[in-house]
Amino acid sequence: MNRTEFRKNFKTLGPVILPVIHVVDEGQATRNIQIALNCGAPGVFLINHDFEIDQFLPIIRACRASFPSLWMGVNFLGVTGLNAFGVLGRLATEGTLVDAYWADDACINEHLTSQQDAKAISQARLESGWDGMYFGGTAFKKQRPVDPQHWQKSARIAVGYMDVVTTSGVATGQPAQKNKISDFRLGSAFSPLAVASGVTPDNFIDYANVVDAVLVATGINYPGDFYNIDPKRLTKLVKHSRMTAGEGFESQETDGGPASPWYLRNMAPNIKDPTLAWLDPSSAYVNAKAFHSMLDTLCRPFESSRVDVVAGIDAAGYVLGAAMADRLGAGFLTIRKAGKLPVPTDEVDFVNYTGRAQQMEMRKPAFKEGAHVLLVDQWVETGGTMGAGIELIEKQGGKIEGIASICIEESPAGQALRERYLCATCVQPGSAYQVQCNNKKMEFFDNFDWESILP
């Protein structure tokens, strides 16, 4: 596997950010996995830092059951592939698929002409039948001191025994020396290279153009917390990785808050009638790159979730909802203003964002009881329309898998939605654009370029 093939596995041009979760129990693991996915990470590593493998395996099984499409790697602390690969093979046989194994010690010894230990590990991998990626620790933390003059040689040897050469600083949370990573890059040549300690949003640039993967825990956790991801820190790190790949976020931030995607600048101002909506997000749809980047943002948190049906809310939610259903491989359902459907329906009353009382309806039955439904609307302001959609879905026994919208304005209703459901938005909470949306005035409206949004 070369560097390009490795990155294609994760559909990224920049370094892959893989959060490492030090597992406490099933609940803590699944919460942190969901946070990682919400922040745009393409996968995670789970590690049993505080207990034995026998206690770890049921948690791995539960995490796989909860996230069947998740790219999930594991690290059995202090266990080489010699013993780990057999366990992974047995898990695969029972239907619990693990995508990668990361060993702190791949048993590479730069002083030996024959790598007998590494060869034994390769043989164990072959015999296990497990076909995931192997991240092998080389000159890794405190496994065995390696003289700096041998760093490049160690990496060169390692390439023959693993998929991803993986190295680190001298200890957990300690950044690797830049010259060490440079030497490892030279030794790894065109093979993937990962660094597994000490990377933070602040020093990521030191490694961005050299490594292909970042395995990160303390650099994205809450300060002083070994076990829980800080969404703000992880979001910032993922954003930096995307900027390295040229995916382009706005540079503006408020007090270190998250930036918002470039394509939001394609939203057009209302210059026609003050009784109409104050902006037109659909002007971003006509630009293919903007529209598809928007769908990337909204779909990403749900790519590893179960979504049976995407429900679009009349009428602006139909465009985004139908496109997202196609991306996610789900069915599509319309939730309409009352009086439109020629079939049996459920109806609910609600008050829309203008303060007008209306009715919403949905075909009956729309799905089997227990179906997982993703609700989509173009914009959430007062939450009345979205609340009506939620009521209709739950009335027929559906489970709300999440909510997707270009923006959820900050209001008591918006806050309640975020607290209760997984929400995907293009306008990032805490960003400068979020403040402008709350105030219904985007700064870029003053110099809006109408020609720039045209395809």
C-alpha positions in Angstrom: 0.0 0.0 0.0 1.4 3.4 -0.9 0.6 6.8 0.5 -1.9 7.7 -2.1 -3.8 4.4 -1.8 -3.9 4.8 2.0 -5.4 8.3 1.8 -7.9 7.2 -0.7 -9.2 4.7 1.9 -10.3 7.7 3.9 -11.3 9.9 0.9 -8.9 12.7 1.9 -6.0 14.5 0.3 -4.6 15.6 3.7 -3.3 13.7 6.7 -5.9 11.4 8.2 -6.9 12.4 11.7 -7.7 9.3 13.8 -8.8 10.0 17.4 -7.6 7.5 20.0 -10.1 6.7 22.7 -8.8 5.4 26.0 -11.8 3.2 26.8 -13.5 3.2 30.2 -16.7 1.4 29.4 -19.2 1.0 26.5 -21.1 4.2 27.2 -17.9 6.4 27.3 -16.6 4.7 24.2 -19.8 5.2 22.1 -20.1 8.8 23.3 -16.6 9.6 22.2 -17.0 7.8 18.9 -20.0 9.9 18.1 -18.2 13.1 19.0 -15.3 12.1 16.7 -17.7 11.5 13.8 -19.6 14.7 14.5 -16.3 16.6 14.2 -15.5 15.0 10.9 -13.0 12.3 11.9 -13.1 9.4 9.4 -12.6 6.7 12.1 -11.2 6.0 15.5 -8.8 3.8 17.5 -9.9 2.2 20.7 -7.4 1.2 23.4 -7.7 -0.8 26.6 -5.5 1.4 28.8 -6.9 0.3 32.2 -8.0 -3.3 31.9 -7.3 -6.6 30.2 -8.3 -7.8 26.8 -11.1 -10.1 28.1 -12.9 -7.0 29.4 -12.2 -5.1 26.3 -13.7 -7.5 23.7 -17.4 -7.1 24.7 -16.9 -3.3 24.3 -15.4 -3.7 20.9 -18.4 -5.9 19.9 -20.8 -3.4 21.3 -19.1 -0.5 19.4 -19.2 -2.4 16.2 -22.9 -3.2 16.6 -23.7 0.5 17.4 -21.6 1.8 14.5 -21.6 -0.9 11.8 -20.0 1.3 9.1 -17.4 2.9 11.3 -13.7 2.6 10.4 -12.5 1.2 13.7 -9.0 0.3 14.8 -7.9 -1.2 18.1 -4.8 -1.3 20.3 -4.4 -4.1 22.9 -2.0 -2.3 25.2 1.4 -4.0 25.4 0.3 -6.8 23.0 2.2 -7.4 19.8 0.6 -8.7 16.6 1.9 -12.1 17.4 -1.0 -12.5 19.9 -3.4 -9.8 18.7 -4.0 -11.1 15.1 -5.4 -14.4 16.3 -7.9 -12.5 18.5 -8.9 -10.2 15.6 -9.3 -13.2 13.3 -11.7 -14.8 15.8 -13.7 -11.5 16.1 -14.0 -11.4 12.3 -15.3 -15.0 12.2 -18.1 -14.1 14.6 -19.0 -11.0 12.6 -17.1 -8.3 14.5 -14.9 -6.6 12.0 -11.9 -4.5 13.1 -10.4 -2.4 10.4 -6.9 -1.9 11.8 -4.6 -3.0 14.5 -2.0 -0.7 16.1 0.8 -2.2 18.1 3.1 -0.1 20.1 5.9 -2.5 19.3 6.3 -4.1 15.9 9.5 -5.7 17.1 11.7 -4.1 14.5 15.4 -4.2 15.4 17.8 -2.1 13.3 20.8 -4.0 14.7 19.7 -7.4 13.3 20.2 -8.6 9.8 17.2 -11.0 10.1 14.0 -9.7 11.7 12.8 -13.0 13.2 10.3 -11.4 15.6 8.7 -9.2 12.9 8.6 -12.3 10.6 6.8 -14.3 13.2 4.2 -11.5 13.6 3.7 -11.5 9.8 3.1 -15.2 9.8 0.7 -14.9 12.7 -1.2 -12.3 10.7 -1.4 -14.5 7.7 -2.6 -17.5 9.7 -5.2 -15.5 11.5 -7.2 -14.7 8.3 -7.6 -11.2 9.5 -7.3 -8.7 6.6 -7.2 -5.3 8.2 -4.5 -2.6 8.2 -1.5 -3.1 10.5 0.0 0.1 12.1 3.3 -1.0 13.6 5.1 0.9 16.3 8.7 1.6 15.3 11.2 3.5 17.5 8.0 4.0 19.5 7.8 5.8 22.8 9.7 3.9 25.5 9.6 0.4 23.9 13.4 0.5 23.2 15.7 3.5 22.7 16.7 3.9 19.0 19.7 6.0 18.2 18.7 9.0 16.0 21.3 8.0 13.5 19.2 4.8 12.9 15.8 6.4 12.6 15.8 6.3 8.8 17.1 2.7 8.7 14.4 1.6 11.2 11.7 3.0 9.0 13.1 1.4 5.9 13.2 -2.0 7.6 9.6 -1.5 9.0 8.1 -1.0 5.5 8.4 -4.6 4.7 6.4 -5.8 7.8 3.4 -3.5 8.1 1.0 -1.4 6.2 1.6 1.9 8.1 4.9 2.7 9.7 4.0 4.3 13.0 6.3 6.3 15.3 6.0 8.7 18.2 7.6 11.1 20.6 9.3 9.8 23.8 6.1 9.5 25.8 2.4 9.9 25.7 1.5 13.5 24.9 5.1 14.4 23.9 5.6 15.6 20.3 7.9 13.7 18.1 11.1 15.6 17.1 10.7 17.1 13.7 13.9 15.7 12.4 12.8 12.2 13.6 9.7 12.5 11.5 11.7 13.8 8.5 14.1 10.8 8.8 11.1 8.4 9.1 9.6 10.0 6.0 12.8 9.3 4.0 13.0 5.8 5.3 9.3 5.0 4.6 9.7 6.4 1.1 6.2 6.0 -0.6 4.7 3.9 2.2 2.2 5.5 4.7 3.7 7.1 7.8 1.7 7.8 11.0 2.7 9.7 14.1 1.0 8.7 17.4 1.8 11.2 20.1 1.9 14.9 21.0 0.1 16.3 17.9 -2.2 19.2 18.8 -4.1 21.8 16.7 -1.3 24.2 17.4 1.7 22.1 16.2 -0.1 20.1 13.5 1.6 22.2 10.8 5.0 20.8 11.9 3.9 17.3 10.6 1.2 18.1 8.0 3.3 17.7 4.9 5.3 14.7 6.2 2.9 12.2 7.7 -0.2 10.4 6.3 -2.0 9.8 9.6 -2.2 11.3 13.0 -3.2 9.1 15.9 -4.2 11.6 18.6 -5.6 11.4 22.1 -4.3 14.0 24.6 -4.0 16.6 21.9 -7.7 16.6 21.4 -9.0 15.7 24.9 -10.2 18.2 27.5 -7.2 19.5 29.4 -6.4 17.1 32.2 -8.9 14.6 31.0 -7.4 11.3 29.6 -10.7 9.9 28.5 -12.9 12.4 26.7 -12.6 14.3 23.4 -13.0 18.0 23.4 -15.1 18.7 20.2 -13.6 22.1 19.8 -10.0 20.9 19.7 -10.8 18.0 17.4 -12.8 20.1 15.1 -9.9 22.6 14.8 -7.5 19.7 14.1 -9.7 18.2 11.4 -10.1 21.7 9.9 -6.4 22.2 9.7 -6.0 18.8 8.0 -8.6 19.8 5.4 -6.9 23.1 4.8 -3.6 21.2 4.2 -5.5 19.3 1.5 -6.8 22.5 0.0 -10.5 22.0 1.1 -10.7 25.6 2.2 -12.4 27.0 5.3 -13.0 30.6 6.0 -10.2 32.1 8.0 -12.4 34.1 10.3 -12.9 32.8 13.8 -14.3 34.3 17.0 -12.3 33.9 20.1 -10.7 30.7 18.7 -14.1 29.3 17.7 -14.6 27.2 14.6 -14.6 28.6 11.1 -17.3 27.9 8.5 -17.0 26.5 5.0 -16.2 28.7 2.0 -19.4 27.7 0.1 -21.7 29.6 2.5 -20.5 32.8 0.7 -22.8 31.6 -2.1 -25.9 32.4 -0.1 -27.5 35.4 -1.5 -29.2 38.4 0.3 -32.8 39.3 0.0 -33.0 42.4 -2.2 -36.6 42.0 -3.2 -39.2 42.1 -0.4 -38.7 42.4 3.4 -41.6 40.0 3.9 -39.6 37.2 2.3 -36.8 35.2 3.8 -33.8 37.4 4.6 -31.4 35.2 2.5 -31.4 32.6 -0.2 -29.3 29.5 0.7 -30.4 27.8 -2.5 -28.2 30.0 -4.5 -25.4 27.8 -3.3 -27.0 24.8 -4.9 -26.6 26.0 -8.4 -22.8 25.9 -8.1 -21.8 22.2 -8.3 -18.7 22.4 -6.2 -20.6 24.4 -3.5 -23.6 22.1 -3.5 -21.6 18.9 -3.3 -19.3 20.3 -0.6 -22.4 21.3 1.4 -23.7 17.7 1.1 -20.3 16.4 2.3 -20.6 18.5 5.4 -24.2 17.5 6.2 -23.8 13.8 5.4 -20.5 13.2 7.2 -21.8 12.8 10.8 -24.3 10.2 9.6 -22.1 8.1 7.3 -21.5 5.5 10.1 -25.0 5.8 11.5 -28.1 3.8 10.7 -30.4 5.9 8.4 -33.4 4.1 6.9 -35.3 7.1 5.7 -34.4 10.8 5.1 -37.4 13.0 5.6 -37.4 16.4 3.9 -39.6 19.2 5.2 -41.8 21.2 2.7 -40.4 22.6 0.6 -36.8 23.7 0.8 -35.9 20.5 2.7 -36.7 18.4 -0.3 -33.6 19.5 -2.3 -31.1 18.7 0.4 -33.1 15.8 1.8 -33.3 13.9 -1.5 -29.7 14.5 -2.3 -28.6 13.3 1.2 -30.9 10.2 0.9 -29.0 9.3 -2.3 -25.6 9.8 -0.6 -26.6 7.7 2.4 -28.3 4.9 0.5 -31.6 5.7 2.3 -35.2 6.1 1.2 -36.7 9.6 0.9 -40.0 10.9 2.5 -41.7 14.2 2.0 -43.3 16.0 5.0 -45.8 18.4 3.5 -48.0 21.4 4.3 -51.5 20.0 5.0 -54.0 19.3 2.2 -51.5 18.1 -0.5 -51.4 14.3 -0.2 -54.0 12.1 -1.9 -53.4 9.2 0.6 -54.2 8.6 4.3 -52.1 11.0 6.4 -51.2 12.0 10.0 -51.5 15.8 10.7 -50.1 18.0 13.4 -50.6 21.7 14.1 -47.6 24.1 14.5 -46.6 27.7 14.4 -44.0 28.6 11.7 -41.2 31.1 11.9 -43.4 34.0 10.9 -45.8 33.2 13.8 -48.5 31.9 11.6 -50.5 28.7 12.7 -50.3 25.9 10.1 -50.7 22.2 9.7 -48.2 19.6 8.5 -49.0 16.2 7.2 -47.2 12.9 6.4 -48.4 9.8 4.5 -49.7 7.0 6.8 -48.0 4.6 7.1 -44.7 6.1 6.0 -42.3 3.5 7.3 -42.1 0.5 9.6 -42.2 1.1 13.3 -38.7 1.6 14.7 -37.2 3.0 11.4 -34.3 5.4 11.9 -35.2 8.7 10.3 -33.0 11.7 9.5 -34.9 15.0 9.3 -33.7 17.6 6.9 -34.8 21.2 6.4 -33.0 24.1 4.7 -33.0 26.4 7.8 -34.1 26.1 11.4 -35.1 29.4 13.0 -37.8 29.1 15.7 -37.9 25.3 15.5 -41.7 25.1 15.0 -41.5 23.4 11.6 -38.8 21.0 12.7 -40.8 20.2 15.8 -43.8 19.3 13.7 -41.7 17.0 11.6 -40.4 15.3 14.8 -43.9 14.9 16.1 -45.1 13.2 12.9 -42.1 10.8 12.8 -42.5 9.8 16.4 -46.3 9.5 16.0 -45.7 6.6 13.7 -43.0 5.0 15.9 -40.0 6.3 14.0 -36.7 7.0 15.8 -35.1 10.3 15.1 -31.5 9.5 14.0 -30.6 13.2 13.7 -31.3 16.6 12.1 -29.5 18.2 9.2 -29.9 21.8 8.2 -27.7 24.5 6.7 -28.1 26.5 9.9 -29.8 26.1 13.3 -30.1 29.6 14.7 -29.2 30.0 18.3 -32.5 30.2 20.3 -34.0 28.2 23.1 -35.6 25.9 20.5 -32.4 25.5 18.6 -30.4 24.8 21.8 -33.0 22.2 22.8 -32.6 20.4 19.4 -28.8 20.3 19.7 -29.1 18.9 23.2 -31.5 16.2 22.3 -30.4 15.1 18.8 -27.3 14.7 16.7 -27.3 17.8 14.5 -25.3 18.4 11.3 -25.1 22.0 10.1 -23.0 23.9 7.6 -22.9 27.1 9.8 -20.7 25.9 12.7 -21.9 26.7 16.2 -19.7 29.4 17.8 -18.5 30.7 14.5 -18.6 34.2 13.2 -21.2 33.1 10.6 -23.4 31.7 13.4 -23.5 35.1 15.1 -24.3 36.8 11.8 -27.1 34.3 11.1 -28.6 34.9 14.5 -28.6 38.6 13.7 -29.9 38.0 10.1 -27.1 39.9 8.4 -24.1 38.3 6.8 -21.1 40.6 6.5 -20.4 39.5 3.0 -23.8 40.8 1.8 -22.3 44.3 1.7 -20.1 43.3 -1.3 -22.0 40.4 -2.6 -20.8 39.2 -6.0 -23.8 37.9 -7.9 -21.7 36.6 -10.8 -19.4 34.5 -8.5 -22.2 32.1 -7.6 -23.0 31.2 -11.2 -21.9 27.8 -12.6 
